[in-house]
Amino acid sequence: MKHTIFFFLAIFASANIFSQAAISEANIRTHITYLASDKLKGRAPGTKGEKLAQQYIIKQFTAYNLTPKGSKGFLQAFDYKQSHNPHDTIHTSGKSFTGHNVVGFLDNGAAKTIVIGAHYDHLGTDGRGSSLDANPKNKIHNGADDNASGTAGVIELARHYSQNGIKEPVNFLFMCFSAEEAGLIGSKYFTNLPTMDLKTVSCMLNMDMIGRFNDTTNKLLIYGTGTSPVFEPLLKSANTFGFELMLDSSGVGPSDQTSFYLKNIPVLHFFTGQHSDYHKPTDDADKINYPGEVRVLSYMAKLIDSLTQKPDLEFNKTRNKQDTRSSFKVTLGVMPDYAHSGEGLRVDGVTDGKPAAVAGLKQGDIIIKLGDIMVSDIYIYMEALGKFQKGATTNVTFKRGDQTLTVPVTF
């Protein structure tokens, strides 16, 4: 009888620990509300707001008993110059800044480590050259989705794996990168000057904009699925949450997983989609889908549990779709719908005053031709855009409902 009582007490204690470690909507809301508050003034690298964000993240990492794994405590400082093209990591002429990565380690005494990361910086009070607001000066860009949502995800997964009562057969490195918006500079700096042996890294999971899940379309976008042969089967088997998964094999993309992929590390990048508040002062905490982020993080935790049982992942190079953002000199001023799976480029937002807005394009239009080039997808669209110079005039053909329209546009 005594053994039976102890047995049930053990089961109760285990269930209680599991319940406490479950992904918490309240925690996510607390993290995003603070990080995306006006007090932090957009978390631009080198500002007081960035320092407040660092202190907040370090406080959470300390509470979860993570070991500092920066070059100085939890922090890894780096200097960089802001590029005139904010996503061009080669030509970095301009003003100098200092950024800080925040790095915490959960040591399970294992041979392999899973890296879980997100960038915590944003555009500050003037947009740092990347704002899509028509007049960004002196406007706080809070970046609730981009990327307080991903930072909250790192913090919540750190809590989950430090408090779930399980010693996984892998270690975890939880990282919050700075200067992502300036060209993946923080993650690139870490992978070039790592504070741990990158050969022991099993894989890197990145979260960038996971806070605006669309309950209607139910689509979750995941990039890097071709960088290891185990990814797609595990992603599909872990999907007991009813997501319509949009899988992209490429290891290269416009976020921090790219820096790890270029070091021959398998990567995945999680993304809930573009929206009209992207890189604008209107990306605020009250627009986050908090239950949706709980679903995404719960799905990730289930996937990670599977990955802990396969720590020696095979790395595959992928045929990367060209990111041509730095190769063209003009912009149409539209935000692509990355979840669109049909022909053409679906417009998810139009920036006031830009060529598309002047020409009369609207959200929901599907661009099918730019000049003489048929646009089959976003990548062909970007290649087409690269053929135009500032001041050039051409025609853009698009579908609006049952209509096919052609209008002139001047860049």
Order of alpha helices (4+ residues) and beta strands (2+ residues): alpha-alpha-alpha-beta-beta-beta-beta-alpha-beta-alpha-beta-beta-alpha-beta-alpha-beta-alpha-beta-beta-alpha-beta-beta-alpha-beta-beta
